[in-house]
């Protein structure tokens, strides 16, 4: 993942999320394969590796140091030596799964290999892996068993870039010099074979894999995407694949650190691909504590619009399956100095925003070096879980709602039901000027207390109870006539 480092960078949320991604053109989804995913709506992302020992961001400190100042400076040699100190003796995968389940999450995606090349599974062809550390155990295998016992879907993040493998780049040079890879070298084929051995292992030795989450960065074509998508289909046909390893080949698209303004639809043409130069320019600007230059903002914003076109009310055949991933604070990995955690209310509202546009919300946690979740993460997960326990019907199994573009409410839908998530409590009755269906009943979740409503033509008014005091929107369940 690409790091975010400053609060005002949210103004350019499309920047790091879109930079370098060739989002698939018109990615299709098969109803049977994707049904569980479309119904789940909420998952946990876990960015964890030896970098947690130093409290720095994953991989980027040795690729573009200016882009990743959290935790202080670290040399490439120091970073590479971190596995010698990585010994997460408090790692309890069952506790992770329990925390995700309590929060209302339906799947977990673990980083098995980030761009630095360190593997969190018993990867063939390398000693740069968790099973060769003092800890010695297979993190991925233990999480897979815990997920299976709890009936939790498990996905694996896998980074095609690899700063450690001599086939990916000339490792005698600093990673800052060639972090985008060197596919013109004759050694490149050996790296693709190495990748294949890893994917074969992940898809055959860890049980059912619900999702493969690639992070291909720039120039995805150099990884021979057809080869790997064919391999995945052969080994694990039900596994869903994101859009970051080859255009037109994945099951869902992945905006990062933001959600689109409307409902994503399939594109008619391939988006132009950006490159590392834009990201380097952005890093230089951020290192000087300035906003990104105007031309960088414009390039990334325009790219995002082409990568994630939207409409307020798409037809079913237009809709593009999608998932936004976000950090709890500003970093993907564990960073004790980063205390800028999103509030519980902000996280719940983001989940509502995403669900109202038909998307999934993949919320990241960066575990500590000992394998536990930071207390701030645990607190937020519990808070979101309390809201989900009361309002889960408005999230799970829903599609994007028919009421769009109103600042006060968001909406999701099921057959015969429309859920209105009230963001801004009105002084008087809630008013919806353009409600699409005839209403037969309105109730407030979770009590299902019936509310008084009035409907004249397409205009709906609902008398609301007193304003809530708990985080998150209050949800109205509207039953509509067939």
Secondary structure, DSSP 4 states (H G I P E B T S, - for coil): ------GGGGGGHHHHHHTT----TT----HHHHHHHHHH-EEEEE--SGGGGTT--SSHHHH-GGG--TT----HHHHHGGGGG---TT--HHHHHHHHHHHT--EEEEEEE-TT--BSS--TT-S-BGGGSSS-S-HHHHHHHHHHHTT-EEEEEE-S--TT-TTTS-TTS-HHHHTT--TTSTTHHHHHHHHHHHHHHHHHSSS---EEEE---S-GGGG-HHHHHHHHHHH-TT-EEBSSSSTT--SBB--BSS--SSEEB--SSPPPP--HHHHHHHHHHHHTTSPPPHHHHHHHHHHHHHHT-EESS--TTTB--BEEEEESSS-SS--TT---PPPHHHHHHHHHHHHHTT-EEEEEE---TTSPPPHHHHHHHHHHHHHHHHHGGGTTT-EE-S--S-SSEEEEEETTEEEEEESS--SS-EEES---S-EEEEEETTTTEE--EEEETTEEEE---SPP-SSS-EEEEEEE--
